[in-house]
Amino acid sequence: MSRFRIPAATLIGVVAVLTAVTSGCSAGTTGAASEADAAGRTAVTLAGSDHLGGAPVHIAQARKLWAAERVDARIVMLSTGRDALNAVLGGQAQLGVVGDLPAVTAALGGRDVRIVAELSRFSDWRLLTRSDRAITGFPALKGRRVGVPQGTNVEYALSRMLGSAGLTAADVTVVNLAPNQVPPALARGDIDAGVTFPGFYDAARTALGGRYAEVRFTGYTARTLLVAGPTARDTATTAVLRTLVRAGRAQAADPARAQRDVVAQSNGAVQSAYAAAFQPKYAYGTTLSAGLLDQLAAEAAWAKSTQGLPGPADRRALRARVHPAPLTSVDPAAVTLP
């Protein structure tokens, strides 16, 4: 089983790496849609992003849990769920660990994406700012420059922050930044505030020192999803889900070890202190819950109004994008969708 990280991926870069790296995969397999080999092993390429949100993937990798399902897993870590989704849609990976918003926008755009499980939920968001900007609440964002990685869950988190104060994106100047660019942009004064992934909260604190300030927000629960693309087969997806359920049980039995597993698998992207502080803030469980459609519908309505995407945003259309069969075969009780 092989694993590697691409800090700033493009689809061209992903294709090149996946073509070049064959270590740990079945002999004779090619591409993301490989068949099972003569020994019955299945090669699966999984594109990931959020280390903590997708913790079961890293636990499975650290503990070699894939072998029990005869899965040869290649885990490709990308900068955002948007990048992971692009790898899935482009056929460079069969499965992807993505946020709910990228999955919704892909569905509205008519792309072939199927949601096969929720892996975790997270709601401890922060608006990062500077003490000299006097932003102590969300109403103070009006007229300010706000940095955010557009096209990700973080952008939707910002919309919810603004909405809580009766504002919209039209009331601020939105600056599209990569997740790791938000802290230095704040330090330079290029933006007045920013929203980014939790892994960069400490970087902002370090970059700003005594000028660091934040406003907490719990009004949006982001869901980390496992999605399947056009090259994914149900047999492979089911084997992956069985492995992730097993990893989730191991995580619940020993959370401290699970944190160490994620840190070890991150290749330096996740520090021990960060995992200890934030991994407990995620609610884990390989499920398809009753509340998923409500959230997808709310995000779809927002995406259509802000991005002009053409697809239907009603619950029936979004339900068609959820594919429960693999998880139902693994754990029927985990599927509570209407």
C-alpha positions as semicolon CSV with decimal commas, in nm:
position;residue;x (nm);y (nm);z (nm)
1;M;0,000;0,000;0,000
2;S;0,147;0,333;-0,100
3;R;0,078;0,683;0,022
4;F;0,206;1,021;-0,088
5;R;0,113;1,387;-0,050
6;I;0,083;1,658;-0,315
7;P;0,080;1,993;-0,135
8;A;-0,046;2,204;-0,425
9;A;-0,202;1,969;-0,673
10;T;-0,333;2,028;-1,016
11;L;-0,504;1,760;-1,217
12;I;-0,201;1,740;-1,446
13;G;0,020;1,687;-1,143
14;V;-0,214;1,424;-1,002
15;V;-0,216;1,231;-1,328
16;A;0,163;1,243;-1,350
17;V;0,213;1,120;-0,995
18;L;-0,044;0,844;-1,022
19;T;0,115;0,726;-1,345
20;A;0,462;0,725;-1,194
21;V;0,384;0,569;-0,858
22;T;0,306;0,197;-0,864
23;S;0,455;0,079;-0,536
24;G;0,211;-0,119;-0,324
25;C;-0,039;-0,181;-0,604
26;S;-0,136;-0,509;-0,762
27;A;0,094;-0,635;-1,033
28;G;-0,044;-0,546;-1,371
29;T;-0,296;-0,284;-1,252
30;T;-0,320;0,040;-1,443
31;G;-0,519;0,356;-1,378
32;A;-0,781;0,422;-1,114
33;A;-1,035;0,171;-1,239
34;S;-0,822;-0,141;-1,205
35;E;-0,987;-0,482;-1,192
36;A;-0,916;-0,733;-0,916
37;D;-0,595;-0,924;-0,981
38;A;-0,554;-1,300;-1,007
39;A;-0,520;-1,330;-0,629
40;G;-0,852;-1,151;-0,576
41;R;-0,701;-0,824;-0,454
42;T;-0,863;-0,500;-0,564
43;A;-0,658;-0,188;-0,639
44;V;-0,828;0,131;-0,524
45;T;-0,702;0,486;-0,555
46;L;-0,852;0,721;-0,296
47;A;-0,798;1,096;-0,313
48;G;-0,810;1,268;0,025
49;S;-0,787;1,616;0,170
50;D;-0,880;1,690;0,532
51;H;-0,659;1,468;0,750
52;L;-0,876;1,497;1,061
53;G;-1,210;1,477;0,882
54;G;-1,093;1,168;0,701
55;A;-0,917;1,017;1,003
56;P;-1,053;0,663;0,943
57;V;-0,866;0,652;0,611
58;H;-0,537;0,730;0,784
59;I;-0,604;0,486;1,066
60;A;-0,671;0,213;0,811
61;Q;-0,345;0,300;0,639
62;A;-0,140;0,312;0,959
63;R;-0,274;-0,021;1,085
64;K;-0,276;-0,196;0,746
65;L;-0,648;-0,269;0,778
66;W;-0,697;-0,282;0,401
67;A;-0,542;-0,628;0,382
68;A;-0,837;-0,791;0,555
69;E;-1,058;-0,685;0,262
70;R;-0,790;-0,772;0,004
71;V;-0,765;-0,407;-0,097
72;D;-0,447;-0,253;-0,234
73;A;-0,506;0,112;-0,147
74;R;-0,323;0,411;-0,291
75;I;-0,396;0,721;-0,083
76;V;-0,328;1,053;-0,256
77;M;-0,344;1,357;-0,029
78;L;-0,439;1,687;-0,194
79;S;-0,469;2,041;-0,065
80;T;-0,850;2,067;-0,059
81;G;-1,160;1,855;-0,106
82;R;-1,218;2,045;-0,430
83;D;-0,888;1,905;-0,562
84;A;-0,976;1,556;-0,442
85;L;-1,312;1,578;-0,616
86;N;-1,147;1,687;-0,939
87;A;-0,922;1,383;-0,923
88;V;-1,227;1,158;-0,881
89;L;-1,425;1,323;-1,160
90;G;-1,122;1,310;-1,388
91;G;-1,082;0,936;-1,332
92;Q;-0,749;0,960;-1,153
93;A;-0,909;0,821;-0,836
94;Q;-1,211;0,603;-0,782
95;L;-1,307;0,745;-0,443
96;G;-1,251;1,077;-0,273
97;V;-1,270;1,229;0,074
98;V;-1,435;1,566;0,017
99;G;-1,642;1,829;0,189
100;D;-2,016;1,852;0,138
101;L;-2,005;2,171;-0,067
102;P;-1,775;2,042;-0,345
103;A;-1,999;1,737;-0,375
104;V;-2,308;1,957;-0,404
105;T;-2,159;2,187;-0,667
106;A;-2,045;1,887;-0,872
107;A;-2,397;1,745;-0,859
108;L;-2,551;2,077;-0,964
109;G;-2,303;2,091;-1,249
110;G;-2,426;1,756;-1,377
111;R;-2,107;1,568;-1,292
112;D;-2,109;1,194;-1,223
113;V;-2,056;1,187;-0,846
114;R;-2,221;0,963;-0,588
115;I;-2,214;1,018;-0,213
116;V;-2,155;0,680;-0,049
117;A;-2,092;0,778;0,315
118;E;-2,041;1,052;0,568
119;L;-1,715;1,011;0,759
120;S;-1,730;1,295;1,011
121;R;-1,886;1,626;1,115
122;F;-1,719;1,944;1,237
123;S;-1,856;2,277;1,359
124;D;-1,576;2,466;1,541
125;W;-1,511;2,740;1,284
126;R;-1,313;3,058;1,342
127;L;-1,310;3,392;1,165
128;L;-0,942;3,487;1,181
129;T;-0,858;3,854;1,203
130;R;-0,621;4,110;1,354
131;S;-0,670;4,302;1,675
132;D;-0,599;4,631;1,495
133;R;-0,897;4,573;1,262
134;A;-1,146;4,587;1,552
135;I;-1,358;4,301;1,415
136;T;-1,521;4,157;1,725
137;G;-1,836;4,026;1,557
138;F;-1,966;3,939;1,213
139;P;-2,154;4,268;1,155
140;A;-1,813;4,440;1,152
141;L;-1,720;4,252;0,833
142;K;-1,927;4,489;0,619
143;G;-1,700;4,663;0,371
144;R;-1,395;4,456;0,470
145;R;-1,163;4,236;0,265
146;V;-1,206;3,870;0,360
147;G;-0,981;3,591;0,237
148;V;-1,125;3,244;0,176
149;P;-1,050;2,939;-0,042
150;Q;-1,345;2,959;-0,279
151;G;-1,522;2,644;-0,392
152;T;-1,468;2,470;-0,058
153;N;-1,670;2,418;0,259
154;V;-1,486;2,715;0,403
155;E;-1,657;2,950;0,159
156;Y;-1,995;2,821;0,273
157;A;-1,887;2,866;0,635
158;L;-1,814;3,231;0,554
159;S;-2,158;3,269;0,396
160;R;-2,318;3,138;0,715
161;M;-2,110;3,379;0,925
162;L;-2,221;3,669;0,709
163;G;-2,580;3,548;0,711
164;S;-2,584;3,543;1,090
165;A;-2,530;3,920;1,076
166;G;-2,775;3,982;0,791
167;L;-2,492;4,021;0,539
168;T;-2,406;3,852;0,210
169;A;-2,088;3,817;0,007
170;A;-2,189;4,137;-0,175
171;D;-2,131;4,327;0,151
172;V;-1,762;4,231;0,163
173;T;-1,472;4,201;-0,078
174;V;-1,401;3,829;-0,108
175;V;-1,038;3,746;-0,186
176;N;-0,981;3,395;-0,321
177;L;-0,679;3,245;-0,144
178;A;-0,538;2,897;-0,102
179;P;-0,592;2,766;0,253
180;N;-0,227;2,820;0,351
181;Q;-0,225;3,173;0,208
182;V;-0,480;3,312;0,454
183;P;-0,242;3,347;0,756
184;P;0,037;3,534;0,570
185;A;-0,217;3,754;0,392
186;L;-0,352;3,854;0,732
187;A;-0,002;3,918;0,863
188;R;0,078;4,144;0,566
189;G;-0,250;4,330;0,604
190;D;-0,370;4,230;0,255
191;I;-0,701;4,120;0,409
192;D;-0,889;4,227;0,719
193;A;-1,015;3,879;0,807
194;G;-1,005;3,528;0,673
195;V;-1,165;3,187;0,701
196;T;-0,960;2,876;0,635
197;F;-0,933;2,513;0,739
198;P;-0,869;2,443;1,109
199;G;-0,522;2,313;1,032
200;F;-0,413;2,671;0,964
201;Y;-0,551;2,834;1,279
202;D;-0,220;2,793;1,462
203;A;-0,028;2,927;1,162
204;A;-0,235;3,245;1,180
205;R;-0,173;3,273;1,552
206;T;0,201;3,238;1,494
207;A;0,210;3,478;1,200
208;L;0,018;3,751;1,383
209;G;0,157;3,708;1,733
210;G;0,005;3,966;1,965
211;R;-0,217;4,099;1,687
212;Y;-0,406;3,768;1,652
213;A;-0,780;3,778;1,706
214;E;-1,064;3,542;1,622
215;V;-1,442;3,519;1,631
216;R;-1,579;3,168;1,686
217;F;-1,871;3,028;1,490
218;T;-2,064;2,705;1,538
219;G;-2,355;2,779;1,305
220;Y;-2,240;2,543;1,032
221;T;-2,166;2,172;1,069
222;A;-1,944;2,060;0,783
223;R;-1,963;1,698;0,676
224;T;-1,666;1,507;0,539
225;L;-1,799;1,273;0,271
226;L;-1,672;0,970;0,085
227;V;-1,774;1,006;-0,279
228;A;-1,747;0,767;-0,571
229;G;-1,674;0,872;-0,927
230;P;-1,752;0,724;-1,266
231;T;-1,478;0,461;-1,243
232;A;-1,577;0,328;-0,900
233;R;-1,728;-0,020;-0,872
234;D;-1,964;-0,115;-0,590
235;T;-1,751;-0,416;-0,497
236;A;-1,446;-0,198;-0,439
237;T;-1,649;0,072;-0,263
238;T;-1,800;-0,187;-0,030
239;A;-1,457;-0,325;0,058
240;V;-1,333;0,027;0,135
241;L;-1,635;0,100;0,352
242;R;-1,587;-0,222;0,549
243;T;-1,231;-0,116;0,616
244;L;-1,334;0,234;0,724
245;V;-1,600;0,098;0,959
246;R;-1,332;-0,121;1,117
247;A;-1,102;0,180;1,142
248;G;-1,378;0,382;1,308
249;R;-1,423;0,117;1,573
250;A;-1,050;0,117;1,638
251;Q;-1,057;0,495;1,668
252;A;-1,340;0,490;1,920
253;A;-1,161;0,225;2,126
254;D;-0,835;0,423;2,149
255;P;-0,867;0,791;2,047
256;A;-0,513;0,878;2,157
257;R;-0,362;0,614;1,933
258;A;-0,587;0,727;1,649
259;Q;-0,447;1,078;1,683
260;R;-0,095;0,940;1,659
261;D;-0,193;0,743;1,351
262;V;-0,319;1,056;1,174
263;V;-0,006;1,251;1,265
264;A;0,218;0,969;1,143
265;Q;0,031;0,939;0,813
266;S;0,027;1,313;0,744
267;N;0,398;1,336;0,652
268;G;0,436;1,649;0,863
269;A;0,111;1,817;0,758
270;V;-0,053;1,754;1,098
271;Q;0,125;1,829;1,425
272;S;0,060;1,637;1,746
273;A;-0,069;1,942;1,933
274;Y;-0,317;2,021;1,658
275;A;-0,447;1,664;1,642
276;A;-0,484;1,653;2,020
277;A;-0,677;1,981;2,021
278;F;-0,902;1,932;1,718
279;Q;-0,951;1,563;1,647
280;P;-1,183;1,533;1,949
281;K;-1,396;1,814;1,799
282;Y;-1,493;1,591;1,505
283;A;-1,789;1,356;1,537
284;Y;-1,694;1,039;1,352
285;G;-1,907;0,762;1,210
286;T;-1,940;0,597;0,869
287;T;-2,306;0,677;0,808
288;L;-2,568;0,817;0,575
289;S;-2,782;1,011;0,819
290;A;-3,130;1,156;0,800
291;G;-3,002;1,512;0,824
292;L;-2,772;1,482;0,523
293;L;-3,036;1,573;0,266
294;D;-3,142;1,882;0,461
295;Q;-2,787;2,010;0,457
296;L;-2,730;1,924;0,091
297;A;-3,050;2,107;-0,004
298;A;-2,951;2,419;0,191
299;E;-2,607;2,425;0,033
300;A;-2,748;2,359;-0,314
301;A;-2,985;2,655;-0,283
302;W;-2,695;2,876;-0,177
303;A;-2,470;2,748;-0,457
304;K;-2,736;2,808;-0,720
305;S;-2,801;3,162;-0,600
306;T;-2,434;3,258;-0,577
307;Q;-2,278;3,061;-0,862
308;G;-2,564;3,022;-1,106
309;L;-2,526;2,645;-1,132
310;P;-2,786;2,483;-1,355
311;G;-2,886;2,158;-1,186
312;P;-3,195;2,101;-0,970
313;A;-3,152;2,169;-0,599
314;D;-3,462;1,991;-0,470
315;R;-3,434;1,706;-0,221
316;R;-3,547;1,443;-0,471
317;A;-3,271;1,532;-0,717
318;L;-3,010;1,541;-0,442
319;R;-3,129;1,210;-0,299
320;A;-3,056;1,056;-0,638
321;R;-2,692;1,158;-0,587
322;V;-2,667;0,950;-0,269
323;H;-2,578;0,586;-0,331
324;P;-2,651;0,389;-0,012
325;A;-2,620;0,032;-0,146
326;P;-2,253;-0,028;-0,054
327;L;-2,290;0,103;0,303
328;T;-2,623;-0,075;0,348
329;S;-2,450;-0,403;0,266
330;V;-2,180;-0,327;0,525
331;D;-2,388;-0,176;0,810
332;P;-2,764;-0,141;0,745
333;A;-2,818;0,045;1,074
334;A;-2,582;0,322;0,959
335;V;-2,817;0,424;0,677
336;T;-3,108;0,634;0,808
337;L;-3,184;0,838;0,497
338;P;-3,554;0,886;0,421
